[in-house]
Amino acid sequence: MNVSISNTSEKPIYQQLIEQISAQILSGELPSGYVLPPIRQAAQELRVSVITVKKAWEELERSGLIDTVTGKGCFVAEFSPEKMREIRDDMILKQMAIDAAYYKTFGLSLDEVVELLKRIY
């Protein structure tokens, strides 16, 4: 697990954790069964609060990306490629809805947004 926390980011630290770990799981970098570090250990290594890591781990579990086994720890969940795509697409659609609302505040049309996206993609 490779996570880089930015204290100057507009995103809360727990959200940075969720996004980075989710991306690593969905890309296969963190395979099914991979053991995440215990909450206290992760908090200490990342120099963040235990509450922050706990919140991130809970959200990862709610999204179906990790499983928690009492007394054993948190593990990357096992899921089919179809389920992985479903989780990925759901996460992307949620972010795109936020982004689309932002673009609308500038009065951009869908075609204008697509054109801008093509420039950076």
N, C-alpha and C positions, 0 to 999 in steps of 0.2 A: 504494500500500500504506500503510495507516494502522494503526499498531500502538501500543498503550499498555501499557507494562510496569509492573506493580505489584510493588515490592520487599517489600510487606507481605502479599501474597497467600500462601495456603497452597500454591498450585500453583507448581511449578517454572517458571522463566522460559521454558525451552524449550517447556513445555506451553502456556503462555500464547501464545507465538508460533504454535504449531501450531493452537490453537483459533481465534485471531483470523484468521489467514491462511486457514485452511480455510473459515471462515464467509464471508469475503470472496470466495473462489473459488466456493463453492456458491451464494452469493446473486447471482453474476454481476458483483459489483463489480470483481473482477479477472478480466478475460475470458481466454479461451484465447489463448495466445501472449504474454501479458503477461510481461515480463522482470522477475524478482525481482532486487533489488540483489545484487551479489556478497557473499559471506559476510563478508569483512573490512569492507566498507563498511557493511553492515547492522549488524554488531557495533559499529562505531564510532558510527553514528548513534543506536543504541539504548542505547549505553553498557553493553554486556554483552560477555561473552567470545566469541571466535571459536568456541570449542568448543560453546558454547550454541547459537549460530546454526547451526552445522554439524549438530548433532544434530537441530534442528528441520527443517532442509531435507532431511536424510536421511529423517526420518519422513514428511514430506510426499511425498517421492518414493516411499517404500514403500507409502503409501496410494493412490498413483496420481494424486495431485492435481497434481504438478509433474513435469517431465522435466528431466534434466540432460544437457546436451550439452557434452562435454569441450572446453575452450577457448572456449566461447561463453557458458555460464552456465546458469541455471535458468529455466525457462519454465512458465507455467501450462499444464497438459496440455489437449489437445483431447479432448473426450468428448461422447457423445450425451446428450440429456436423461435417457434411461433410465439410463445409466451414472452420471450425476450423482446421480440419486435413489438408486441403489444404494449409492453411496459415502456419501451423506448419511445414509441409513437405517442403514447399518452403524455409522457414527460415533455416531449417536443411540442405537442399541441398546446399544453398549458403555457409554456413559455411563449409560443407564437401568439397566443391570445393576448398576453400582456404586451408583447411587442406591437401587435396590430393596433391595440388601443392607443399606444403611444404615437404611432405613425398617423393615426386618424386625427390626433390633436394638431398636426401640421397640415391637415387637409389633403394628404396624399391619397391618390387613387391606388387601387390594387396594381395596376400596370406600372405606376411610378415606383411603387415599393419593389416589385419584381425587377424592374430595370436597375434600381439601386443595389439590390441583392446580387444581381448578376455581376455588377462591377467589382464586388468584393469577394465573390465566391470563386 
